[in-house]
Amino acid sequence: MASVNKVIVLGNLGRDPEVRYTPNGSAVCNLRIATTRNWKSKDSGEKMEETEWHSVVLYDRQAEIAGEYLKKGRPVYIEGRLKTRKWTDKEGVEKYTTEIVADSMQLLGGREGGGGGGGAEEDGGGYSERSAAPQRSAPAARPAPQAASRPAPQKSSTGFDNMDDDIPF
């Protein structure tokens, strides 16, 4: 039977990235990413919020890019896999930790500062081990111009004439 170990996280950095180098010179970067879930309580009707913190590990060039461009509070999109590892603390007690090992990373928001994303002039960038180079988001596709010889809309008996103009999406 096949199995899948895939994680997608879109959240904000809780602190600046920590980049270290192994003895052979490979970069390793640790991130803490916060995701927040919002819902309305069925009992009281009040708005509820829950924040979850995720540990993320990036390697090699991806780790260097994260260390250079990511800052506390900046939004980031991560795809990867879960990995649990065992380690021994200073007192000799065995401990376990589960991390997301990132396969790809997409920087969100503007180039400067760490503010929210999505503005028309802001440009996100990303890095994927598969592409081995920074990538830029493609500009949004623009709809084709409407033909000039459009037939006049027919009146309907329902009273909902020309609904295309009233749909909010």
ABEGO torsion letter per residue (X at the ends): XBBBBBBBBBBBBABBBBBBBBAAGBBBBBBBBBBBBBBBBAAAGBBBBBBBBBBBBBBEAAAAAAAAABBBGBBBBBBBBBBBBBBBBAAGBBBBBBBBBBABBBBBEBABEABBBGBAABBBBBBBAAAGBBBBBBBBBBBBBBBABBBBBBBBAAGBBGAAAABAX
